[in-house]
Amino acid sequence: MIAGTGMLMMLPAIPILEVNVLKLSDAKIGVLFAVNSFAYILGMEMWSRYVKSVPRLYVTFTIGLISIITMALIYAFIPNYLMLIIANIFCGIGGSSISFFWQTFSISNPDYRTEDLSSLHLFTCGVRGIYAPLIGSLIITAYGVKANFISSVVLILFALIVFLITDRNIFED
């Protein structure tokens, strides 16, 4: 929930940076979407081959959060078109790993019913989808686009740290 809040807070900042600040054309923005989508597709294929155990599934989630953090840092500190292409590769990898994690975790954890986990996850996605972009917009209005990305990174990093300390054996295979 915390990491998702950070990710959704970035939503209003991305088009502001790409359109208002960098003045990217529709074609260049389309290329960014295509690169992101292609990385997502390749990521889903890669995760399905890599994940053979729950600890590897946790590694996948960790890589996802680190990838999203990297994307946000690039948008905040190196906002030029070539770097945004690289950032969107990280975004696609991160998005695929997080999506793969939730889908696979919900069907592979014998302690929970799949439908309970899926419904809880979708509910929390909807809730944070209401407030997170609003918070992002408020940060942009008060402090600017860069502050929005940095705030998002702080939240995602905090979530990653909490994730890593809640289970000390996640990297055992």
PELIN-V91830 format. One record per pair of residues at least 12 apart in sequence whose ideal C-beta (glycine too) atoms are under 10 Angstrom apart, sorted by the first residue. I is the first residue (numbers start at 1). J is the second residue. Records with the same first field share a line. If there is no record, write none. Layout:
# PELIN-V91830
I->J + J
This chain:
# PELIN-V91830
1->121 + 124 + 125 + 127 + 128 + 132 + 159
2->128 + 155 + 156 + 157 + 158 + 159 + 160 + 162 + 163
3->61 + 64 + 65 + 68 + 69 + 98 + 128 + 152 + 155 + 156 + 157 + 158 + 159 + 160 + 162 + 163
4->68 + 98 + 121 + 124 + 125 + 127 + 128 + 129 + 132 + 155 + 156 + 159
5->124 + 127 + 128 + 129 + 131 + 132 + 133 + 135 + 136 + 152 + 155 + 156 + 159
6->65 + 68 + 69 + 72 + 128 + 132 + 135 + 136 + 149 + 151 + 152 + 153 + 154 + 155 + 156 + 157 + 158 + 159 + 160
7->65 + 68 + 69 + 71 + 72 + 91 + 94 + 95 + 98 + 128 + 132 + 136 + 152 + 155 + 156 + 159
8->125 + 128 + 129 + 130 + 131 + 132 + 133 + 134 + 135 + 136 + 152 + 155
9->72 + 128 + 131 + 132 + 133 + 134 + 135 + 136 + 137 + 138 + 139 + 140 + 148 + 149 + 151 + 152 + 153 + 155 + 156
10->68 + 71 + 72 + 75 + 76 + 91 + 132 + 133 + 136 + 145 + 148 + 149 + 151 + 152 + 153 + 156
11->129 + 132 + 133 + 136 + 137 + 148 + 152
12->132 + 133 + 134 + 135 + 136 + 137 + 138 + 139 + 140 + 141 + 145 + 148
13->72 + 75 + 76 + 133 + 136 + 137 + 139 + 140 + 144 + 145 + 146 + 147 + 148 + 149 + 151 + 152
14->29 + 32 + 71 + 72 + 75 + 84 + 87 + 88 + 91 + 136 + 145 + 148 + 149
15->29
16->137 + 140 + 144 + 145 + 148
17->75 + 76 + 79 + 84 + 140 + 145 + 146 + 148 + 149
18->32 + 75 + 79 + 81 + 84
20->145
21->79 + 145 + 146
22->79 + 80 + 81 + 84
24->81 + 84
25->81
28->81 + 84 + 85
29->81 + 84
31->81 + 84 + 85 + 88
32->81 + 84 + 85 + 87 + 88 + 89 + 91
33->88 + 92
34->85 + 88 + 92
35->84 + 85 + 86 + 87 + 88 + 89 + 91 + 92
36->71 + 84 + 85 + 87 + 88 + 89 + 90 + 91 + 92 + 93 + 94 + 95 + 96
37->88 + 91 + 92 + 95 + 96
38->88 + 89 + 92
39->67 + 88 + 89 + 90 + 91 + 92 + 93 + 94 + 95 + 96
40->88 + 89 + 91 + 92 + 93 + 94 + 95 + 96 + 97 + 99
41->92 + 96
42->89 + 92 + 93 + 96
43->60 + 63 + 64 + 67 + 89 + 92 + 93 + 94 + 95 + 96 + 97 + 98 + 99 + 100
44->92 + 93 + 95 + 96 + 97 + 99 + 100 + 103
45->96 + 100
46->60 + 93 + 96 + 97 + 100
47->59 + 60 + 61 + 63 + 64 + 93 + 96 + 97 + 99 + 100 + 101 + 103 + 104
48->96 + 100 + 104
50->63 + 97 + 100
51->97 + 100 + 101 + 104 + 105 + 108
52->173
53->108 + 172 + 173
54->104 + 105 + 108 + 109 + 167 + 169 + 170 + 172 + 173
55->167 + 169 + 170 + 171 + 172 + 173
56->104 + 170 + 171 + 172 + 173
57->97 + 100 + 101 + 102 + 104 + 105 + 108 + 109 + 170
58->101 + 105 + 163 + 164 + 167 + 169 + 170 + 171 + 172
59->97 + 101 + 170 + 171 + 173
60->96 + 97 + 98 + 100 + 101 + 104 + 105
61->94 + 97 + 98 + 100 + 101 + 102 + 104 + 105 + 160 + 163 + 164 + 170
62->97 + 101 + 160 + 163 + 164 + 170 + 171
63->93 + 94 + 96 + 97 + 98 + 101
64->90 + 93 + 94 + 95 + 96 + 97 + 98 + 99 + 100 + 101 + 102 + 156 + 160
65->94 + 97 + 98 + 101 + 156 + 157 + 159 + 160 + 161 + 163 + 164
66->90 + 93 + 94 + 97 + 156 + 157 + 160
67->87 + 89 + 90 + 91 + 92 + 93 + 94 + 95 + 96 + 97 + 98
68->87 + 90 + 91 + 93 + 94 + 95 + 97 + 98 + 152 + 153 + 156 + 160
69->90 + 94 + 149 + 152 + 153 + 154 + 155 + 156 + 157 + 159 + 160
70->86 + 87 + 89 + 90 + 91 + 93 + 94 + 153
71->84 + 86 + 87 + 88 + 89 + 90 + 91 + 92 + 93 + 94 + 95 + 149 + 152 + 153 + 156
72->87 + 90 + 91 + 94 + 148 + 149 + 150 + 151 + 152 + 153 + 154 + 155 + 156 + 157
73->87 + 90 + 149 + 150 + 152 + 153
74->86 + 87 + 88 + 89 + 90 + 91 + 149
75->87 + 88 + 91 + 145 + 146 + 148 + 149 + 152 + 153
76->145 + 146 + 147 + 148 + 149 + 150 + 151 + 152 + 153
77->146 + 149 + 150
79->145 + 146 + 149
94->156
102->117 + 118 + 121 + 122 + 125
103->117 + 118 + 121
105->117 + 121
106->118 + 119 + 120 + 121
132->152 + 155
135->148 + 151 + 152 + 155
136->148 + 149 + 151 + 152
139->151 + 152
